[in-house]
Amino acid sequence: MAHVVRAALVQATWTGDTESMIAKHEEHAREAARQGAKVIGFQEVFNAPYFCQVQDSEHYRWAEPVPDGPTVRRMQDLARETGMVIVVPVFEIEDAGFYYNTAAVVDADGSYLGKYRKHHIPQVKGFWEKFYFRPGNAGWPVFNTAVGRVGVYICYDRHFPEGWRQLGLGGAQLVYNPSATSRGLSAYLWQLEQPAAAVANEYFIAAINRVGREEYGDNDFYGTSYFVDPRGQFVGEVASDKQEELVVRDLDFDLIDQVRQQWAFYRDRRPDAYEGLVQP
């Protein structure tokens, strides 16, 4: 019998406050569950605006502990209610002065499985992330969830192939890539990089982008979120470039084994020859 996982993602417009933003995502999650989804992921720092368009210390107020902050706890309740695995990207404070761009992973029974911290931190116009975030220091974990082995890679990370490969070597079957990327910066890469990574590493990817303009800058987040399979093909249609959208798709995890047998990329790796790749 085919191993099919019904998966969901949400690309959302900013509501203006955290409470209504979380409530909106809860309703999307409940609708996804009604449609039979067993796993869902949200966009980068989903419960806040993309405040990194500016450099202002007032925005440290969006940070909260993981997993003991209010948002992750609320998502644990939502996971128990819906029976879904949930990928929860938030602004994390670990201690005074220690801030990370983080995604918590919550299992379908509400248990907290762990977190991924974004490794690659941009510092360019409209994406002033080094002002807020330290580079991730918790590796590339792959979480054993109720739907299978799930990994996370956040936004700017997607330009770096090393993390995609680490997740594949860790056994990932599905990788969520929550993002906030704007129309003028790298739109032409959006439908190129994640399909290429899905092919190179032979797993499914959920590419999530914000949509619309927000109050702290001119970035025009262009949505077009999607699922892509290990052959680099979109699973169903790509989402709107202007409207909020819940995307629910069936992912046939048996395709992973089929592709890995046909395209034997892992067999033919040469780690013995790669030492120079990690030299400064």
matplotlib code that plots the C-alpha trace (Angstrom):
import matplotlib.pyplot as plt

x = [0.0, 1.3, 2.7, 0.9, 1.1, -1.4, 0.6, -0.3, 1.4, 0.1, 1.2, -0.3, -0.7, 0.2, -2.8, -1.3, -1.0, 0.2, -3.0, -5.0, -2.1, -1.9, -5.7, -5.7, -3.2, -5.1, -8.1, -6.1, -4.7, -8.2, -9.3, -6.3, -7.2, -10.8, -9.2, -7.3, -3.8, -1.5, 1.3, 1.4, 4.0, 3.9, 6.0, 9.2, 8.5, 4.8, 3.4, 5.0, 5.6, 8.8, 10.4, 13.9, 13.1, 14.4, 17.0, 15.2, 15.6, 11.9, 11.4, 13.1, 9.7, 8.5, 11.0, 9.9, 11.4, 11.2, 9.6, 8.3, 6.9, 3.2, 3.2, 4.8, 2.6, -0.4, 0.7, 1.1, -2.5, -3.5, -1.5, -3.4, -6.7, -6.1, -3.8, -1.3, 2.4, 3.1, 6.3, 6.3, 8.7, 9.3, 11.8, 13.5, 15.2, 17.4, 18.8, 19.6, 21.4, 20.9, 18.3, 17.7, 15.5, 14.0, 11.4, 9.9, 8.6, 5.5, 4.3, 0.7, 0.1, 1.3, 4.7, 7.6, 10.2, 12.9, 13.9, 16.0, 17.9, 18.6, 22.3, 22.8, 21.9, 21.6, 22.4, 21.3, 18.8, 15.4, 16.7, 18.8, 18.7, 22.2, 20.8, 18.5, 19.7, 22.8, 23.7, 22.1, 24.2, 22.0, 22.9, 20.4, 18.1, 15.6, 12.6, 10.8, 7.2, 3.9, 4.1, 7.7, 11.1, 10.7, 13.5, 13.5, 15.7, 14.8, 14.6, 18.1, 19.5, 18.0, 20.9, 23.4, 23.4, 25.3, 22.3, 20.0, 22.5, 22.9, 19.1, 19.2, 22.0, 19.9, 17.1, 14.7, 11.6, 10.0, 11.8, 9.8, 11.5, 9.6, 10.6, 10.0, 11.4, 10.4, 9.6, 12.5, 15.3, 15.3, 11.9, 13.5, 15.4, 12.3, 11.0, 14.6, 16.5, 14.1, 13.2, 16.9, 17.5, 14.7, 16.3, 19.9, 18.8, 15.8, 13.1, 10.0, 10.2, 7.5, 8.6, 6.6, 6.7, 4.9, 2.5, 1.7, 3.3, 3.8, 4.2, 7.9, 9.2, 8.7, 9.3, 6.6, 6.4, 5.2, 3.8, 3.9, 4.4, 4.5, 5.3, 7.9, 8.7, 12.1, 11.9, 11.8, 8.1, 5.5, 2.9, -0.3, -0.4, 1.8, 0.0, -1.0, 1.6, -0.9, -3.4, -3.2, -3.6, -3.8, -2.1, -3.0, -1.3, -0.8, 2.9, 3.7, 6.7, 7.2, 8.6, 11.6, 12.8, 12.0, 14.0, 16.9, 17.1, 16.9, 19.1, 21.7, 23.1, 23.7, 25.5, 27.8, 28.7, 32.5, 32.8, 36.5, 37.1, 35.1, 37.5, 38.4, 34.7, 34.7, 38.1, 37.8]
y = [0.0, 3.4, 5.6, 8.8, 11.7, 14.6, 17.7, 21.4, 24.8, 28.4, 31.5, 34.4, 38.2, 40.1, 41.0, 43.8, 41.9, 38.6, 37.4, 37.7, 36.3, 33.2, 32.8, 33.0, 30.2, 28.1, 28.3, 27.4, 24.4, 23.3, 23.6, 21.6, 18.9, 18.9, 18.2, 15.3, 16.9, 15.2, 17.8, 21.6, 24.3, 28.1, 30.9, 32.4, 34.1, 33.4, 35.2, 38.5, 40.9, 40.6, 43.2, 42.6, 45.2, 47.7, 47.7, 48.8, 47.4, 47.7, 44.5, 42.4, 42.4, 39.7, 37.2, 34.4, 31.2, 27.9, 25.6, 27.3, 30.5, 31.1, 30.5, 27.0, 26.0, 27.1, 25.2, 22.1, 22.4, 22.9, 19.7, 17.7, 19.1, 18.5, 15.4, 17.1, 17.6, 21.4, 23.3, 26.5, 29.3, 32.0, 34.6, 32.8, 34.3, 31.8, 34.2, 37.9, 38.8, 35.3, 35.5, 33.0, 32.6, 29.3, 26.7, 24.4, 21.0, 19.6, 16.1, 15.1, 14.3, 17.8, 16.7, 19.0, 17.2, 19.9, 23.0, 24.1, 27.4, 29.2, 28.9, 31.5, 35.0, 37.7, 41.4, 43.2, 46.0, 45.0, 41.8, 43.2, 39.9, 40.0, 42.9, 40.4, 36.9, 34.8, 32.1, 28.7, 26.4, 23.3, 21.4, 20.1, 17.8, 15.5, 14.8, 11.4, 12.5, 10.8, 11.3, 10.4, 12.1, 15.9, 18.5, 22.3, 24.8, 28.5, 31.1, 32.4, 28.9, 27.7, 29.3, 27.0, 23.4, 22.0, 22.1, 20.5, 17.6, 17.3, 16.9, 14.2, 12.4, 12.6, 10.7, 13.5, 12.6, 16.1, 19.4, 22.6, 25.8, 28.7, 32.0, 35.7, 36.7, 39.7, 40.1, 42.3, 40.4, 36.8, 35.9, 34.1, 31.8, 30.8, 28.1, 27.0, 26.4, 24.2, 21.9, 21.5, 20.7, 18.2, 16.5, 16.6, 15.2, 13.1, 14.2, 16.4, 20.1, 22.5, 26.0, 28.7, 32.4, 35.3, 37.3, 41.0, 44.2, 44.9, 48.0, 48.1, 48.4, 48.1, 44.4, 42.8, 39.2, 37.2, 34.0, 31.3, 28.6, 25.0, 21.4, 19.8, 16.1, 14.2, 14.5, 18.3, 18.4, 20.6, 18.6, 20.3, 24.0, 26.7, 29.1, 32.7, 35.5, 38.0, 36.2, 34.3, 30.6, 27.3, 24.6, 20.9, 18.2, 14.4, 13.4, 9.8, 9.0, 5.8, 8.0, 8.7, 5.1, 4.9, 7.9, 6.9, 3.5, 5.1, 8.1, 6.7, 10.0, 8.8, 5.7, 7.7, 10.4, 10.9, 12.2, 11.1, 13.7, 16.6, 17.7, 21.0, 22.1, 22.9, 24.7, 28.5]
z = [0.0, -0.9, 1.9, 1.2, 3.6, 3.2, 4.0, 4.3, 4.4, 4.9, 3.2, 5.1, 5.1, 8.3, 10.4, 12.5, 15.8, 17.2, 18.7, 15.5, 13.5, 15.6, 15.6, 11.8, 11.6, 14.0, 11.8, 8.7, 10.6, 11.6, 8.0, 6.9, 9.4, 8.1, 4.7, 6.1, 6.5, 9.0, 9.0, 8.5, 8.4, 8.7, 7.3, 8.8, 12.2, 11.5, 14.6, 13.8, 10.9, 9.0, 11.2, 9.7, 7.1, 9.7, 12.4, 15.6, 19.1, 19.7, 17.7, 20.3, 21.9, 19.4, 20.9, 23.2, 24.7, 22.8, 23.8, 27.0, 25.3, 24.8, 21.0, 21.0, 24.0, 22.1, 19.0, 21.2, 22.2, 18.5, 17.6, 20.2, 19.0, 15.3, 15.4, 13.1, 13.2, 13.2, 12.2, 14.2, 13.1, 15.8, 17.0, 19.9, 23.0, 24.8, 27.3, 27.5, 24.3, 22.7, 20.0, 17.1, 14.1, 15.1, 14.1, 16.7, 15.7, 17.5, 17.1, 16.4, 20.1, 21.1, 22.3, 21.6, 19.5, 19.2, 17.2, 14.3, 14.4, 11.1, 10.3, 7.5, 8.6, 5.8, 6.3, 3.2, 2.4, 3.6, 5.4, 8.3, 10.2, 11.8, 13.9, 15.6, 15.2, 16.1, 13.6, 14.5, 16.6, 16.9, 13.8, 11.2, 13.2, 11.5, 13.7, 13.9, 13.7, 13.4, 9.6, 9.0, 9.2, 9.0, 8.8, 8.6, 6.7, 7.0, 4.2, 3.4, 4.3, 1.0, -1.0, 0.7, -0.5, 2.5, 4.9, 2.4, 2.1, 5.9, 6.2, 3.5, 5.3, 8.5, 6.7, 6.0, 3.9, 4.0, 4.6, 5.4, 4.2, 5.9, 4.2, 3.8, 0.4, -1.7, -5.3, -6.4, -4.6, -5.7, -7.2, -10.2, -7.8, -5.9, -8.3, -9.1, -5.9, -3.9, -6.8, -7.5, -3.8, -3.8, -6.8, -5.4, -2.0, -3.1, -0.7, -0.6, 0.2, 1.3, 0.2, 2.1, 1.5, 3.0, 0.8, 0.6, 2.0, 5.6, 7.8, 8.4, 4.8, 1.1, 0.6, -1.6, -0.4, -3.4, -1.9, -4.7, -2.0, -3.1, -2.5, -4.7, -5.0, -5.3, -9.1, -8.8, -9.9, -8.2, -6.4, -7.6, -8.4, -7.0, -4.7, -5.6, -5.7, -4.2, -1.9, 1.3, 0.8, 2.5, 0.4, 1.0, -1.1, -1.0, -0.9, -1.9, 0.3, -1.7, -4.5, -2.3, -2.5, -6.2, -7.0, -4.8, -6.6, -10.0, -9.3, -7.0, -5.8, -2.2, -3.4, -5.6, -3.1, -2.5, 1.0, 1.0, -1.7, -0.1, 2.6, 0.9, 0.8, 4.5, 4.7, 5.6]

ax = plt.figure().add_subplot(projection="3d")
ax.plot(x, y, z, "-o")
ax.set_aspect("equal")
plt.show()
